[in-house]
Amino acid sequence: MAQFLTPFRLPEAPAETDLLAKYFRGLGDPTRVRILQLLDERERSVGELVEALGAPQPKVSNHLACLRWCGFVDSRREHRTVHYRLADERVAGLLELGEELLRDNAEHVAACRTVDGRER
């Protein structure tokens, strides 16, 4: 019997803080954040997202799979086209809160070398 590899694997007993940190890492990629911002404006097809982002379709699809798996976005199929939207209005609130907090801390965030992995 062949084994199938999946990109998703749960640890045996993840700690809540580990899961929360991982959840926020889902927002740790500029392309994923931009996708969420675009979907906050309105529902979009994969093709529309590819065009708006100027990114290759496989890259956008991989980011969408991550966002969908973690509950940030939802999708619906209309014939051969898949449309994406925010899965929960609180995702928009999370983005808005992040933008508000960033306004007061942008210089510090820009200068932080630990978060972007340049220094540990």
MDTraj code that builds the backbone (N, CA, C; nanometers):
import mdtraj as md
import numpy as np

residues = "MET ALA GLN PHE LEU THR PRO PHE ARG LEU PRO GLU ALA PRO ALA GLU THR ASP LEU LEU ALA LYS TYR PHE ARG GLY LEU GLY ASP PRO THR ARG VAL ARG ILE LEU GLN LEU LEU ASP GLU ARG GLU ARG SER VAL GLY GLU LEU VAL GLU ALA LEU GLY ALA PRO GLN PRO LYS VAL SER ASN HIS LEU ALA CYS LEU ARG TRP CYS GLY PHE VAL ASP SER ARG ARG GLU HIS ARG THR VAL HIS TYR ARG LEU ALA ASP GLU ARG VAL ALA GLY LEU LEU GLU LEU GLY GLU GLU LEU LEU ARG ASP ASN ALA GLU HIS VAL ALA ALA CYS ARG THR VAL ASP GLY ARG GLU ARG".split()
xyz = np.array([
    [0.0841, -0.1180, 0.0000],
    [0.0000, 0.0000, 0.0000],
    [0.0887, 0.1243, 0.0000],
    [0.0629, 0.2145, -0.0926],
    [0.1430, 0.3362, -0.1053],
    [0.1051, 0.4352, 0.0039],
    [0.2058, 0.5043, 0.0540],
    [0.1815, 0.6091, 0.1525],
    [0.1726, 0.7423, 0.0796],
    [0.0789, 0.8248, 0.1197],
    [0.0632, 0.9556, 0.0585],
    [0.1200, 1.0591, 0.1528],
    [0.2025, 1.1488, 0.0985],
    [0.2596, 1.2567, 0.1767],
    [0.1683, 1.3774, 0.1678],
    [0.1447, 1.4397, 0.2803],
    [0.0644, 1.5614, 0.2817],
    [0.1493, 1.6733, 0.3395],
    [0.1193, 1.7974, 0.3020],
    [0.1968, 1.9090, 0.3560],
    [0.1544, 1.9455, 0.4975],
    [0.0525, 1.8785, 0.5491],
    [-0.0002, 1.9138, 0.6795],
    [0.0195, 1.7982, 0.7768],
    [0.0780, 1.8299, 0.8901],
    [0.1036, 1.7271, 0.9907],
    [0.0888, 1.7912, 1.1281],
    [0.0090, 1.7316, 1.2113],
    [-0.0113, 1.7831, 1.3460],
    [0.0809, 1.7128, 1.4441],
    [0.1411, 1.7889, 1.5357],
    [0.2179, 1.7242, 1.6415],
    [0.1234, 1.6497, 1.7352],
    [0.1781, 1.5608, 1.8127],
    [0.0923, 1.4791, 1.9001],
    [0.0136, 1.5616, 2.0000],
    [0.0780, 1.6542, 2.0680],
    [0.0093, 1.7360, 2.1677],
    [0.0625, 1.8791, 2.1603],
    [0.0159, 1.9577, 2.0609],
    [0.0690, 2.0935, 2.0487],
    [0.0234, 2.1821, 2.1644],
    [0.1161, 2.2625, 2.2135],
    [0.0825, 2.3583, 2.3187],
    [0.0067, 2.4741, 2.2559],
    [-0.0847, 2.5328, 2.3301],
    [-0.1645, 2.6425, 2.2772],
    [-0.0764, 2.7589, 2.2324],
    [0.0286, 2.7886, 2.3079],
    [0.1167, 2.8989, 2.2674],
    [0.1890, 2.8667, 2.1373],
    [0.2262, 2.7405, 2.1168],
    [0.2899, 2.7003, 1.9913],
    [0.1931, 2.7174, 1.8739],
    [0.0690, 2.6761, 1.8952],
    [-0.0315, 2.6898, 1.7890],
    [-0.0609, 2.8365, 1.7576],
    [-0.0690, 2.9196, 1.8609],
    [-0.0957, 3.0612, 1.8393],
    [0.0201, 3.1266, 1.7631],
    [0.1424, 3.0933, 1.8010],
    [0.2588, 3.1470, 1.7298],
    [0.2572, 3.1015, 1.5843],
    [0.2228, 2.9758, 1.5618],
    [0.2166, 2.9234, 1.4252],
    [0.1050, 2.9914, 1.3474],
    [-0.0071, 3.0164, 1.4115],
    [-0.1186, 3.0869, 1.3475],
    [-0.0727, 3.2241, 1.2981],
    [-0.0022, 3.2967, 1.3837],
    [0.0457, 3.4285, 1.3447],
    [0.1553, 3.4210, 1.2395],
    [0.2316, 3.3127, 1.2349],
    [0.3290, 3.2961, 1.1267],
    [0.2593, 3.2848, 0.9923],
    [0.1331, 3.2426, 0.9932],
    [0.0555, 3.2420, 0.8702],
    [0.0421, 3.3812, 0.8112],
    [0.0518, 3.4819, 0.8965],
    [0.0472, 3.6212, 0.8532],
    [0.1879, 3.6761, 0.8279],
    [0.2888, 3.5916, 0.8447],
    [0.4279, 3.6357, 0.8381],
    [0.4860, 3.6438, 0.6984],
    [0.4034, 3.6335, 0.5971],
    [0.4525, 3.6422, 0.4602],
    [0.3817, 3.7579, 0.3899],
    [0.4569, 3.8474, 0.3270],
    [0.3943, 3.9631, 0.2620],
    [0.2909, 3.9249, 0.1559],
    [0.3141, 3.8176, 0.0831],
    [0.2165, 3.7765, -0.0186],
    [0.0862, 3.7333, 0.0460],
    [0.0941, 3.6575, 0.1559],
    [-0.0287, 3.6144, 0.2236],
    [-0.1041, 3.7341, 0.2813],
    [-0.0324, 3.8294, 0.3377],
    [-0.0985, 3.9484, 0.3917],
    [-0.1652, 4.0256, 0.2787],
    [-0.0981, 4.0399, 0.1679],
    [-0.1558, 4.1122, 0.0534],
    [-0.2804, 4.0404, 0.0007],
    [-0.2762, 3.9077, -0.0043],
    [-0.3946, 3.8304, -0.0449],
    [-0.5116, 3.8617, 0.0477],
    [-0.4860, 3.8618, 0.1772],
    [-0.5931, 3.8907, 0.2732],
    [-0.6458, 4.0325, 0.2552],
    [-0.5569, 4.1280, 0.2296],
    [-0.6020, 4.2654, 0.2071],
    [-0.6900, 4.2740, 0.0821],
    [-0.6503, 4.2053, -0.0234],
    [-0.7304, 4.2058, -0.1465],
    [-0.8666, 4.1405, -0.1239],
    [-0.8680, 4.0318, -0.0466],
    [-0.9946, 3.9632, -0.0195],
    [-1.0817, 4.0414, 0.0773],
    [-1.0211, 4.1289, 0.1557],
    [-1.0994, 4.2149, 0.2437],
    [-1.1808, 4.3145, 0.1609],
    [-1.1295, 4.3503, 0.0430],
    [-1.2021, 4.4409, -0.0463],
    [-1.3225, 4.3712, -0.1080],
    [-1.3011, 4.2460, -0.1551],
    [-1.4086, 4.1686, -0.2182],
    [-1.3590, 4.0285, -0.2494],
    [-1.4530, 3.9422, -0.2772],
    [-1.4214, 3.8060, -0.3203],
    [-1.3470, 3.8135, -0.4540],
    [-1.2487, 3.7239, -0.4717],
    [-1.1702, 3.7239, -0.5953],
    [-1.1391, 3.5817, -0.6387],
    [-1.1252, 3.5667, -0.7692],
    [-1.0824, 3.4373, -0.8241],
    [-0.9304, 3.4269, -0.8140],
    [-0.8799, 3.3066, -0.8321],
    [-0.7353, 3.2867, -0.8313],
    [-0.6709, 3.3724, -0.9402],
    [-0.7314, 3.3745, -1.0578],
    [-0.6777, 3.4546, -1.1674],
    [-0.6702, 3.6027, -1.1337],
    [-0.7720, 3.6536, -1.0660],
    [-0.7717, 3.7940, -1.0250],
    [-0.6605, 3.8213, -0.9245],
    [-0.6400, 3.7269, -0.8340],
    [-0.5332, 3.7434, -0.7352],
    [-0.3957, 3.7390, -0.8019],
    [-0.3784, 3.6464, -0.8960],
    [-0.2521, 3.6363, -0.9697],
    [-0.2224, 3.7685, -1.0397],
    [-0.3235, 3.8229, -1.1059],
    [-0.3057, 3.9495, -1.1768],
    [-0.2736, 4.0645, -1.0813],
    [-0.3476, 4.0750, -0.9720],
    [-0.3274, 4.1839, -0.8759],
    [-0.1904, 4.1758, -0.8081],
    [-0.1446, 4.0533, -0.7824],
    [-0.0173, 4.0346, -0.7126],
    [0.1027, 4.0345, -0.8067],
    [0.0784, 4.0036, -0.9335],
    [0.1894, 3.9905, -1.0274],
    [0.2796, 3.8736, -0.9916],
    [0.2199, 3.7707, -0.9352],
    [0.2946, 3.6522, -0.8916],
    [0.2499, 3.5320, -0.9736],
    [0.3356, 3.4306, -0.9852],
    [0.2966, 3.3102, -1.0598],
    [0.1792, 3.2378, -0.9931],
    [0.0935, 3.1795, -1.0750],
    [-0.0251, 3.1105, -1.0243],
    [0.0086, 3.0014, -0.9228],
    [0.1118, 2.9176, -0.9449],
    [0.1413, 2.8140, -0.8435],
    [0.1772, 2.8736, -0.7072],
    [0.2486, 2.9856, -0.7071],
    [0.2851, 3.0503, -0.5798],
    [0.1605, 3.1014, -0.5083],
    [0.0720, 3.1674, -0.5842],
    [-0.0512, 3.2197, -0.5252],
    [-0.1371, 3.1047, -0.4731],
    [-0.1472, 2.9974, -0.5492],
    [-0.2263, 2.8814, -0.5068],
    [-0.1706, 2.8189, -0.3799],
    [-0.0384, 2.8113, -0.3680],
    [0.0227, 2.7570, -0.2457],
    [-0.0095, 2.8439, -0.1248],
    [-0.0026, 2.9763, -0.1428],
    [-0.0366, 3.0658, -0.0321],
    [-0.1841, 3.0530, 0.0040],
    [-0.2695, 3.0418, -0.0963],
    [-0.4131, 3.0252, -0.0702],
    [-0.4417, 2.8948, 0.0037],
    [-0.3690, 2.7891, -0.0308],
    [-0.3885, 2.6609, 0.0388],
    [-0.3532, 2.6748, 0.1858],
    [-0.2443, 2.7443, 0.2138],
    [-0.2039, 2.7683, 0.3534],
    [-0.3104, 2.8501, 0.4261],
    [-0.3535, 2.9593, 0.3638],
    [-0.4534, 3.0465, 0.4260],
    [-0.5864, 2.9742, 0.4468],
    [-0.6213, 2.8894, 0.3545],
    [-0.7467, 2.8141, 0.3669],
    [-0.7357, 2.7095, 0.4777],
    [-0.6268, 2.6362, 0.4784],
    [-0.6072, 2.5309, 0.5779],
    [-0.6113, 2.5881, 0.7196],
    [-0.5539, 2.7081, 0.7373],
    [-0.5466, 2.7687, 0.8709],
    [-0.6697, 2.8524, 0.9056],
    [-0.7675, 2.8570, 0.8153],
    [-0.8944, 2.9219, 0.8469],
    [-0.9020, 3.0705, 0.8193],
    [-0.8059, 3.1261, 0.7457],
    [-0.8110, 3.2678, 0.7126],
    [-0.9057, 3.2953, 0.5954],
    [-0.9095, 3.2026, 0.4983],
    [-0.9938, 3.2216, 0.3800],
    [-1.0811, 3.0997, 0.3566],
    [-1.1835, 3.1221, 0.2794],
    [-1.2765, 3.0175, 0.2386],
    [-1.2876, 3.0258, 0.0872],
    [-1.3366, 2.9200, 0.0252],
    [-1.3482, 2.9218, -0.1206],
    [-1.4809, 2.8611, -0.1639],
    [-1.5158, 2.8930, -0.2863],
    [-1.6322, 2.8321, -0.3496],
    [-1.5991, 2.8136, -0.4966],
    [-1.6526, 2.7099, -0.5528],
    [-1.6284, 2.6802, -0.6947],
    [-1.7506, 2.7223, -0.7751],
    [-1.7243, 2.7912, -0.8844],
    [-1.8287, 2.8280, -0.9793],
    [-1.7813, 2.7797, -1.1157],
    [-1.8344, 2.6673, -1.1573],
    [-1.7901, 2.5980, -1.2782],
    [-1.6418, 2.5618, -1.2614],
    [-1.5549, 2.6166, -1.3436],
    [-1.4116, 2.5829, -1.3349],
    [-1.3323, 2.6857, -1.2557],
    [-1.3995, 2.7869, -1.2065],
    [-1.3317, 2.8960, -1.1366],
    [-1.3513, 2.8828, -0.9862],
    [-1.2422, 2.8989, -0.9127],
    [-1.2488, 2.8983, -0.7662],
    [-1.2383, 3.0429, -0.7186],
    [-1.3326, 3.0819, -0.6346],
    [-1.3372, 3.2173, -0.5781],
    [-1.3022, 3.2093, -0.4301],
    [-1.2244, 3.3059, -0.3848],
    [-1.1824, 3.3104, -0.2448],
    [-1.2387, 3.4345, -0.1770],
    [-1.2621, 3.4206, -0.0470],
    [-1.3105, 3.5301, 0.0371],
    [-1.2559, 3.5073, 0.1779],
    [-1.2597, 3.6114, 0.2590],
    [-1.2189, 3.5944, 0.3982],
    [-1.3156, 3.4974, 0.4649],
    [-1.2635, 3.4089, 0.5443],
    [-1.3462, 3.3060, 0.6075],
    [-1.4281, 3.3611, 0.7235],
    [-1.3835, 3.4713, 0.7794],
    [-1.4470, 3.5236, 0.8995],
    [-1.4199, 3.6739, 0.9021],
    [-1.5204, 3.7517, 0.9381],
    [-1.5016, 3.8970, 0.9434],
    [-1.3942, 3.9375, 1.0439],
    [-1.3647, 3.8511, 1.1401],
    [-1.2618, 3.8840, 1.2387],
    [-1.1227, 3.8879, 1.1762],
    [-1.1032, 3.8198, 1.0624],
    [-0.9751, 3.8270, 0.9925],
    [-0.9516, 3.9708, 0.9470],
    [-1.0548, 4.0351, 0.8937],
    [-1.0435, 4.1759, 0.8542],
    [-1.0117, 4.2619, 0.9762],
    [-1.0757, 4.2316, 1.0886],
    [-1.0483, 4.3043, 1.2125],
    [-0.9053, 4.2845, 1.2597],
    [-0.8537, 4.1642, 1.2420],
    [-0.7158, 4.1344, 1.2797],
    [-0.6188, 4.2161, 1.1946],
    [-0.6451, 4.2236, 1.0645],
    [-0.5617, 4.3055, 0.9756],
    [-0.5684, 4.4526, 1.0156],
    [-0.6888, 4.5003, 1.0417],
    [-0.7070, 4.6401, 1.0806],
    [-0.6351, 4.6711, 1.2112],
    [-0.6467, 4.5824, 1.3085],
    [-0.5783, 4.6020, 1.4359],
    [-0.4271, 4.6042, 1.4156],
    [-0.3766, 4.5131, 1.3330],
    [-0.2333, 4.5114, 1.3046],
    [-0.1870, 4.6417, 1.2417],
    [-0.2655, 4.6937, 1.1477],
    [-0.2311, 4.8216, 1.0835],
    [-0.2326, 4.9357, 1.1840],
    [-0.3299, 4.9362, 1.2740],
    [-0.3377, 5.0406, 1.3767],
    [-0.2170, 5.0345, 1.4698],
    [-0.1830, 4.9144, 1.5142],
    [-0.0685, 4.8990, 1.6031],
    [0.0613, 4.9358, 1.5319],
    [0.0705, 4.9030, 1.4051],
    [0.1913, 4.9331, 1.3285],
    [0.2129, 5.0831, 1.3149],
    [0.1053, 5.1592, 1.3036],
    [0.1194, 5.3050, 1.2918],
    [0.2005, 5.3630, 1.4069],
    [0.1865, 5.3059, 1.5252],
    [0.2587, 5.3562, 1.6419],
    [0.3975, 5.2942, 1.6576],
    [0.4251, 5.1863, 1.5839],
    [0.5496, 5.1124, 1.6048],
    [0.6261, 5.0796, 1.4773],
    [0.5941, 5.1444, 1.3669],
    [0.6522, 5.1075, 1.2376],
    [0.8050, 5.1129, 1.2376],
    [0.8631, 5.2163, 1.2960],
    [1.0096, 5.2279, 1.2968],
    [1.0731, 5.1133, 1.3739],
    [1.0149, 5.0763, 1.4852],
    [1.0689, 4.9670, 1.5663],
    [1.0562, 4.8342, 1.4931],
    [0.9415, 4.8110, 1.4306],
    [0.9205, 4.6871, 1.3562],
    [1.0196, 4.6788, 1.2403],
    [1.0373, 4.7900, 1.1681],
    [1.1303, 4.7926, 1.0554],
    [1.2732, 4.7625, 1.1004],
    [1.3095, 4.8072, 1.2194],
    [1.4466, 4.7898, 1.2687],
    [1.4689, 4.6563, 1.3392],
    [1.3633, 4.5841, 1.3716],
    [1.3771, 4.4593, 1.4468],
    [1.4470, 4.3535, 1.3622],
    [1.5587, 4.3050, 1.4100],
    [1.6355, 4.2052, 1.3366],
    [1.5981, 4.0629, 1.3793],
    [1.5345, 4.0485, 1.4915],
    [1.4991, 3.9152, 1.5403],
    [1.3800, 3.8574, 1.4652],
    [1.2763, 3.9379, 1.4427],
    [1.1545, 3.8890, 1.3801],
    [1.1800, 3.8415, 1.2376],
    [1.2631, 3.9122, 1.1628],
    [1.2837, 3.8710, 1.0245],
    [1.3974, 3.7704, 1.0092],
    [1.4514, 3.7227, 1.1203],
    [1.5460, 3.6122, 1.1165],
    [1.6901, 3.6507, 1.0838],
    [1.7206, 3.7785, 1.0780],
    [1.8574, 3.8191, 1.0477],
    [1.9498, 3.8022, 1.1676],
    [1.8920, 3.7999, 1.2855],
    [1.9739, 3.7882, 1.4057],
    [1.8954, 3.7099, 1.5089],
    [1.9582, 3.6192, 1.5743],
    [1.8890, 3.5378, 1.6759],
    [1.9576, 3.5515, 1.8084],
])
top = md.Topology()
chain = top.add_chain()
for i, resn in enumerate(residues, 1):
    res = top.add_residue(resn, chain, resSeq=i)
    for name in ("N", "CA", "C"):
        top.add_atom(name, md.element.get_by_symbol(name[0]), res)
traj = md.Trajectory(xyz[None], top)
